[in-house]
């Protein structure tokens, strides 16, 4: 395998390019790539931790099955969609690989750490471009450790409150999947439950509170979850779903103004929340997809989202513990 680094329109954070980019510069087979990943996986994971994300371009990954094998070569435990508490409607393509989000192309999915609004979340995310959009459709990536450092300077009281009180999230889940919403996964699918009693039992084990609504919808509120994560090496991350929940959790069932509070029930300062969303753009790079691209995102370090698009964009995902 002939692999080299290249530069995207990346941003520098803590003196490192974001994302780190690797190119396969000579013809190679999938088997060649899998051998290389197994040999280099510790360094690749460490690079994702340092840089926030790694983009692989030109590697011999040409299908969902190839992508499944590429992820498997990292030899990490799978974090499957079926077992997750993800809000998104997704479709499995293999047991490990699923569509990134089935929301319509005009839905802008705001920056977030994957499943930071739940007690269980993946440590790393893999994305694969099966087909890029005709226009738009980039995946914005944001370094949350850099964002937190800047927010600490500009909104110190807000960050103190986030760190000390944590956050609680509330969302309303339909009885059946709603693919028109970026957070339209049904409670039956989310909780892997066929009955209300089974749903309540799962919520109780996870320390949620809940309320049944009309049309068999379920309003669920999380226990207190962290808003700031210690990454080690004196680094901290703005690890939460605050930007997405405060600005984007809107559909026919959900209102962003009711989606998030501090852990003690106090409402967020809207000006501080807006400042976080605005500042995040300074640490964000839009990854412009090409067919066959694979991205490895350290979910503890970097947020991601989805820009609106036209065309038949197809991005697949696989998560690991």
C-alpha positions in Angstrom: 0.0 0.0 0.0 1.3 3.4 -1.0 -0.4 5.9 1.4 0.4 9.6 1.8 -1.0 12.6 3.5 -2.7 15.4 1.6 -4.3 18.7 2.5 -8.0 19.4 2.4 -9.4 22.9 3.0 -8.7 22.1 6.7 -8.4 24.3 9.7 -5.7 24.2 12.3 -6.6 23.5 15.9 -4.0 23.2 18.5 -1.4 23.2 15.7 -3.0 20.2 13.9 -4.8 20.0 10.6 -8.5 19.1 10.9 -9.3 16.6 9.5 -6.1 14.6 8.9 -6.3 13.3 5.3 -4.7 10.1 3.8 -4.6 9.1 0.2 -4.1 5.7 -1.4 -1.7 6.7 -4.2 -1.3 3.4 -6.1 -3.7 0.7 -7.2 -4.5 -1.7 -4.4 -7.0 -4.4 -3.6 -9.4 -4.5 -0.7 -7.3 -7.2 0.9 -4.3 -4.9 0.6 -6.2 -2.2 2.4 -7.4 -4.5 5.2 -3.9 -5.8 5.9 -2.7 -2.2 6.0 -5.5 -1.1 8.4 -4.8 -4.0 10.7 -1.1 -3.1 10.8 -1.7 0.6 11.2 -4.9 0.7 13.2 -3.4 1.9 16.5 -1.7 4.8 14.8 -4.9 5.6 12.8 -7.0 5.6 16.0 -4.4 7.8 17.8 -4.4 10.2 14.8 -8.2 10.5 15.0 -7.9 11.3 18.7 -5.2 13.9 18.0 -6.8 15.5 14.9 -10.5 14.8 15.6 -11.1 13.0 12.3 -9.2 11.2 9.5 -10.4 11.2 5.9 -9.4 8.2 3.7 -9.5 9.0 -0.1 -8.8 6.7 -3.0 -8.9 3.5 -1.0 -10.4 0.4 -2.6 -13.8 0.6 -0.8 -16.5 0.3 -3.4 -19.6 -1.1 -1.6 -21.3 -1.4 1.7 -19.8 -4.8 2.1 -16.3 -3.4 1.4 -16.9 -0.6 4.0 -18.1 -3.3 6.5 -14.8 -5.1 6.0 -12.8 -1.9 6.3 -14.4 -1.0 9.6 -13.9 -4.6 10.9 -10.2 -4.4 10.2 -9.9 -1.9 13.1 -10.9 -4.8 15.4 -13.2 -2.7 17.7 -16.5 -3.8 19.2 -19.5 -2.9 17.1 -22.0 -0.3 18.4 -25.0 -1.4 16.4 -28.0 0.7 15.4 -30.4 -1.9 16.7 -28.9 -1.7 20.2 -28.5 2.1 20.2 -30.8 4.9 21.4 -30.2 6.9 18.3 -33.1 9.4 17.4 -32.4 9.0 13.7 -34.3 6.7 11.3 -31.7 4.5 9.6 -31.8 1.4 7.4 -29.3 -1.4 7.9 -27.3 -2.5 4.8 -25.3 -5.1 6.7 -25.5 -5.9 10.4 -22.7 -3.4 11.0 -23.4 -0.8 8.3 -26.5 1.5 8.1 -27.6 4.6 6.4 -26.5 7.8 8.1 -29.9 9.4 8.4 -33.1 9.0 6.4 -34.2 12.6 6.9 -35.2 14.5 3.7 -32.5 16.4 1.9 -33.9 19.8 2.9 -33.4 19.0 6.6 -30.2 20.6 8.0 -28.8 18.3 10.7 -26.9 20.5 13.1 -23.6 19.8 14.8 -23.7 17.1 17.6 -21.7 14.4 19.2 -23.4 11.1 18.2 -25.8 10.0 20.9 -24.4 12.4 23.6 -28.1 12.9 24.5 -28.2 9.3 25.8 -26.4 7.4 28.5 -24.7 5.1 26.0 -22.8 6.4 23.0 -20.2 5.2 20.5 -16.5 6.2 20.9 -15.8 6.4 17.2 -17.8 6.8 14.0 -17.1 5.7 10.4 -18.8 7.2 7.4 -18.6 6.0 3.8 -19.6 7.9 0.7 -21.5 5.5 -1.6 -22.8 8.4 -3.7 -22.2 12.1 -3.2 -25.0 14.6 -3.6 -25.4 16.6 -6.8 -25.1 19.8 -4.8 -24.4 20.4 -1.1 -24.5 17.4 1.3 -21.2 18.0 2.9 -20.6 16.6 6.4 -19.6 19.5 8.7 -17.0 18.5 11.3 -16.2 20.6 14.4 -13.4 20.2 16.9 -15.2 20.4 20.3 -12.0 20.7 22.3 -11.1 23.9 20.5 -14.6 25.1 20.8 -14.7 24.5 24.5 -11.4 26.4 25.0 -12.9 29.5 23.2 -16.2 29.2 25.0 -14.4 29.1 28.3 -12.9 32.5 27.5 -16.2 34.1 26.2 -18.9 32.4 28.2 -17.1 31.2 31.4 -20.3 31.1 33.6 -22.2 29.1 31.0 -19.3 26.6 30.7 -19.0 26.4 34.5 -22.7 25.6 34.7 -22.5 23.0 31.9 -19.6 21.3 33.6 -21.1 21.3 37.1 -24.8 20.7 36.4 -24.8 18.7 33.2 -27.7 18.6 30.8 -31.1 16.8 30.5 -32.8 16.2 27.1 -36.4 15.6 26.3 -37.8 14.4 23.0 -41.1 13.0 21.8 -40.9 9.7 19.9 -43.7 8.5 17.5 -45.1 5.0 17.6 -43.9 4.3 14.1 -40.8 5.6 12.3 -41.2 9.1 10.8 -38.6 9.4 8.0 -39.6 13.1 7.4 -37.8 14.0 10.6 -34.1 14.0 11.5 -35.2 12.5 14.9 -38.1 10.4 13.8 -37.2 7.0 15.1 -40.1 5.4 16.9 -40.1 4.4 20.5 -40.6 0.8 19.5 -37.4 0.8 17.5 -35.4 3.1 19.8 -36.2 1.0 22.9 -36.4 -2.3 21.1 -39.8 -2.7 22.6 -43.1 -4.0 21.2 -45.3 -2.9 24.1 -45.6 0.1 26.4 -44.7 -2.1 29.4 -41.5 -3.2 27.7 -40.7 0.4 26.7 -41.2 1.6 30.3 -39.0 -1.2 31.7 -36.1 -0.2 29.4 -36.6 3.5 30.3 -36.6 2.7 34.0 -33.3 0.7 33.7 -31.8 3.8 32.0 -33.1 6.2 34.7 -35.3 8.1 32.3 -38.6 9.8 33.1 -41.5 9.5 30.6 -45.0 10.4 29.7 -47.4 8.8 27.2 -49.1 11.3 24.8 -51.8 11.2 22.2 -51.3 9.1 19.1 -49.3 6.6 21.1 -46.3 9.0 21.2 -43.8 8.9 24.1 -42.1 11.9 25.7 -38.9 10.8 27.4 -36.5 12.8 29.5 -32.9 11.6 30.1 -31.2 11.4 33.5 -28.5 14.1 34.0 -25.8 13.7 31.3 -22.4 15.3 31.0 -22.0 18.4 28.9 -18.2 18.5 29.2 -15.9 15.5 28.8 -12.4 15.0 30.1 -10.3 13.7 27.2 -7.1 13.3 29.2 -3.8 15.1 28.5 -5.4 18.2 30.0 -7.9 18.4 27.1 -11.7 18.7 27.6 -14.5 18.5 25.0 -17.8 20.3 24.7 -19.4 16.9 24.5 -23.2 17.2 24.2 -26.1 17.6 21.8 -26.7 21.2 22.9 -26.4 22.9 19.5 -28.6 20.3 17.7 -31.2 20.1 20.5 -31.4 23.8 21.1 -31.5 24.8 17.4 -32.7 21.8 15.5 -34.9 19.4 17.4 -38.0 20.6 15.6 -40.7 18.5 14.0 -44.5 18.1 14.4 -43.9 16.5 17.9 -40.9 18.4 19.2 -40.1 22.1 20.0 -36.4 23.0 20.6 -37.4 25.3 23.4 -38.5 22.3 25.4 -35.7 20.0 24.4 -32.9 20.7 26.8 -32.3 22.1 30.3 -29.4 22.0 32.7 -29.4 19.0 35.0 -31.0 21.0 37.8 -33.9 22.0 35.5 -32.7 25.5 34.9 -33.3 26.8 31.4 -30.3 27.5 29.2 -29.3 31.1 28.5 -30.4 31.4 24.9 -27.7 34.0 24.2 -25.0 31.6 25.5 -26.4 28.7 23.5 -26.5 30.8 20.4 -22.9 31.9 21.1 -21.9 28.2 21.2 -23.5 27.5 17.9 -22.0 30.6 16.3 -18.5 29.9 17.6 -18.7 26.3 16.5 -18.6 27.4 12.9 -15.1 28.8 13.5 -13.9 25.3 14.3 -15.9 23.6 11.5 -14.7 22.2 8.2 -17.2 20.9 5.6 -15.9 17.5 4.3 -16.8 17.5 0.6 -17.6 13.8 -0.2 -16.2 11.9 -3.2 -17.4 8.4 -4.0 -15.4 5.9 -2.0 -14.3 8.3 0.7 -14.2 6.9 4.2 -14.1 9.1 7.3 -13.1 8.1 10.9 -14.4 10.5 13.5 -13.4 10.4 17.1 -16.9 11.0 18.7 -15.4 12.3 21.9 -13.3 15.0 20.1 -15.4 16.1 17.1 -19.0 16.9 16.3 -20.6 16.3 13.0 -23.8 17.2 11.1 -25.2 17.2 7.6 -25.7 20.1 5.1 -28.8 20.2 3.0 -28.4 18.8 -0.5 -29.9 17.9 -3.9 -29.7 14.6 -5.6 -29.5 11.0 -4.4 -26.8 11.3 -1.8 -25.9 8.1 0.0 -23.7 8.2 3.1 -23.4 5.0 5.1 -22.2 4.7 8.7 -20.8 2.2 11.2 -20.2 3.0 14.9 -17.9 1.3 17.3 -17.6 1.2 21.1 
